[in-house]
């Protein structure tokens, strides 16, 4: 090969190498560590407001999310997929409007077939305590459908462990991302029904005992006579 042709080949190879190493590294998800969690509750002071607290499972997942949202630089994720979390990552992601918009998009609450408007409070410590979203529904809440699709857009293998009132639990996946939760007046109503049933049972038992006592007294009087 002529020296000039060899130089061209070497130049092309150099450009290709530079392109590979200078290209931004895609953020890779790590869904097989600790699962993310959500805690679902009703604001006792505002019966129309459903509160969802979201917390990431692994801090490296928080870094990957920040890179995907464009909040963190891509050098937080290496070419081999290794993720290096820093305390500054949570501090950057937490107050970001992109993060708040992401939670409002990926977590939704529906009551009586109508979607509830969500607001995300700026988290004070995203890494340790997570973030809280309040969803204001058109009326007082009884049963709501809560959908959780956080991080599954990065990798469908992500799962979410959810807790609700009365020890209720559920697992969200990419294929099953909606679950119904009983909140508010629906729980006291059920409790009132059980209480009424117990009261009726007590009355019946009392009447049976009274009737039985009357029979015994009548027999004793006949024997005495």
Legacy VTK file of the C-alpha trace (Angstrom):
# vtk DataFile Version 3.0
C-alpha trace
ASCII
DATASET POLYDATA
POINTS 225 float
0.000 0.000 0.000
1.259 3.475 -0.861
2.312 5.633 2.081
-0.372 8.157 1.208
-3.074 5.442 1.197
-1.792 4.016 4.468
-1.975 7.447 6.032
-5.610 7.798 4.964
-6.492 4.410 6.475
-4.798 5.338 9.732
-6.631 8.638 9.806
-9.995 6.921 9.324
-9.205 4.445 12.104
-8.206 7.284 14.375
-11.514 9.041 13.708
-13.471 5.877 14.460
-11.642 5.348 17.729
-12.215 8.957 18.724
-15.895 8.659 17.884
-16.313 5.550 20.033
-14.560 6.962 23.080
-15.956 10.471 22.807
-19.579 9.363 22.367
-21.741 9.834 25.470
-22.180 6.612 27.406
-25.796 5.513 27.693
-27.166 5.179 31.226
-27.641 1.523 32.056
-30.266 0.433 34.565
-29.515 -1.874 37.494
-32.909 -3.418 38.326
-31.730 -6.477 40.263
-30.684 -4.778 43.485
-32.915 -3.497 46.279
-36.390 -2.683 44.874
-37.857 0.787 44.875
-40.783 1.355 47.245
-43.944 3.432 47.458
-46.106 4.097 50.512
-49.721 5.053 49.773
-51.884 6.853 52.324
-54.704 9.347 52.700
-54.161 12.829 54.081
-56.301 12.717 57.222
-56.815 16.475 57.182
-57.814 16.444 53.504
-59.869 13.341 52.591
-59.590 14.157 48.892
-55.784 14.004 48.848
-53.859 10.762 48.271
-50.202 10.825 49.301
-47.596 8.638 47.608
-44.064 8.514 48.971
-41.541 7.123 46.479
-38.088 5.912 47.456
-35.399 4.527 45.190
-33.986 1.093 45.968
-30.316 1.539 45.154
-28.518 4.851 45.002
-26.959 3.806 41.706
-30.495 3.662 40.280
-30.934 7.267 41.335
-27.786 8.159 39.427
-28.966 6.292 36.317
-32.311 8.100 36.501
-30.568 11.450 36.832
-28.478 10.732 33.750
-31.553 9.625 31.786
-33.351 12.851 32.743
-30.379 14.934 31.671
-29.889 16.258 35.193
-26.558 14.491 35.766
-23.605 14.327 33.373
-23.147 11.106 31.444
-19.755 10.478 32.993
-21.595 9.272 36.106
-22.055 6.030 34.129
-18.981 4.324 32.691
-18.700 2.679 29.268
-18.891 -0.775 30.883
-22.128 0.144 32.659
-20.578 0.757 36.068
-22.356 3.493 38.018
-20.607 5.708 40.542
-23.022 7.414 42.913
-22.036 10.605 44.699
-23.911 12.531 47.380
-24.151 15.415 44.951
-26.261 13.247 42.620
-29.286 13.221 44.942
-28.787 16.909 45.677
-28.942 17.629 41.938
-31.862 15.335 41.064
-34.165 16.166 44.005
-35.006 19.818 43.271
-34.988 19.376 39.494
-38.262 20.215 37.697
-37.509 17.301 35.362
-37.562 14.898 38.287
-40.853 16.317 39.580
-42.379 16.024 36.109
-41.106 12.453 35.850
-42.840 11.404 39.073
-46.100 13.077 38.030
-45.955 11.229 34.703
-44.928 7.807 36.002
-47.149 7.777 39.119
-50.861 8.442 38.631
-53.935 8.225 40.861
-57.500 7.756 39.630
-60.645 8.067 41.755
-64.113 7.220 40.442
-62.685 7.092 36.930
-61.232 10.595 37.141
-57.527 11.337 37.332
-56.289 13.237 40.368
-53.949 16.204 39.903
-50.471 15.560 41.290
-47.907 17.861 42.860
-44.410 16.875 43.987
-42.855 18.524 47.022
-39.122 19.280 46.756
-37.497 16.446 48.742
-35.348 17.332 51.726
-33.249 14.149 51.483
-34.007 12.230 48.305
-31.461 9.484 48.968
-32.709 8.609 52.473
-36.370 9.556 52.698
-37.417 9.728 49.051
-39.921 12.107 47.497
-43.593 12.758 48.232
-46.332 13.406 45.690
-49.821 14.589 46.679
-52.721 13.818 44.353
-55.842 15.947 44.800
-58.991 14.129 43.681
-62.344 15.702 42.747
-64.025 14.402 45.922
-63.326 12.523 49.137
-61.512 9.281 48.386
-62.831 5.780 49.012
-61.153 3.401 46.564
-58.430 4.617 44.220
-56.411 3.083 41.407
-52.730 3.921 41.732
-50.388 3.275 38.797
-46.625 3.127 39.347
-44.289 2.933 36.335
-41.138 4.528 37.700
-37.835 3.182 36.334
-39.528 0.555 34.148
-38.953 2.916 31.214
-35.240 2.357 31.846
-35.564 -1.414 32.253
-38.796 -3.485 32.442
-37.193 -5.724 35.076
-37.639 -3.065 37.769
-40.241 -3.810 40.437
-41.836 -1.693 43.144
-42.897 -2.850 46.609
-45.950 -0.917 47.765
-47.595 -0.553 51.182
-50.947 0.939 52.083
-53.315 1.410 55.029
-53.977 -1.506 57.337
-50.860 -3.380 56.272
-52.032 -3.783 52.662
-49.239 -4.665 50.254
-48.742 -5.013 46.507
-45.967 -5.489 43.968
-45.862 -3.328 40.852
-44.187 -4.609 37.687
-43.933 -3.426 34.102
-46.825 -5.754 33.203
-48.941 -5.056 36.315
-48.490 -1.391 37.099
-51.982 -0.558 38.436
-53.446 -1.580 41.785
-56.598 -0.585 43.660
-56.292 0.635 47.238
-59.039 1.131 49.802
-58.646 4.449 51.584
-60.753 6.924 53.485
-64.390 6.297 54.304
-64.380 2.801 52.814
-62.377 1.464 55.757
-64.503 2.998 58.575
-67.660 1.854 56.763
-66.429 -1.724 56.800
-65.456 -1.382 60.434
-68.885 0.018 61.275
-70.516 -2.952 59.562
-68.475 -5.395 61.617
-69.281 -3.453 64.778
-72.998 -3.566 64.015
-72.806 -7.292 63.366
-71.116 -7.815 66.722
-73.789 -5.763 68.449
-76.584 -7.784 66.834
-74.840 -11.014 67.804
-74.542 -9.812 71.393
-78.239 -8.937 71.500
-79.241 -12.353 70.130
-77.022 -14.148 72.617
-78.499 -12.042 75.405
-82.045 -12.927 74.383
-81.155 -16.612 74.248
-79.684 -16.456 77.740
-82.735 -14.613 79.063
-85.057 -17.152 77.461
-83.003 -20.003 78.859
-83.099 -18.438 82.310
-86.862 -18.072 82.115
-87.259 -21.748 81.236
-85.112 -22.803 84.179
-87.063 -20.588 86.587
-90.363 -21.945 85.270
-89.233 -25.531 85.781
-88.083 -24.804 89.325
-91.456 -23.241 90.161
-93.278 -26.314 88.825
-91.054 -28.608 90.855
-91.604 -26.510 93.981
-95.368 -26.622 93.491
LINES 1 226
225 0 1 2 3 4 5 6 7 8 9 10 11 12 13 14 15 16 17 18 19 20 21 22 23 24 25 26 27 28 29 30 31 32 33 34 35 36 37 38 39 40 41 42 43 44 45 46 47 48 49 50 51 52 53 54 55 56 57 58 59 60 61 62 63 64 65 66 67 68 69 70 71 72 73 74 75 76 77 78 79 80 81 82 83 84 85 86 87 88 89 90 91 92 93 94 95 96 97 98 99 100 101 102 103 104 105 106 107 108 109 110 111 112 113 114 115 116 117 118 119 120 121 122 123 124 125 126 127 128 129 130 131 132 133 134 135 136 137 138 139 140 141 142 143 144 145 146 147 148 149 150 151 152 153 154 155 156 157 158 159 160 161 162 163 164 165 166 167 168 169 170 171 172 173 174 175 176 177 178 179 180 181 182 183 184 185 186 187 188 189 190 191 192 193 194 195 196 197 198 199 200 201 202 203 204 205 206 207 208 209 210 211 212 213 214 215 216 217 218 219 220 221 222 223 224
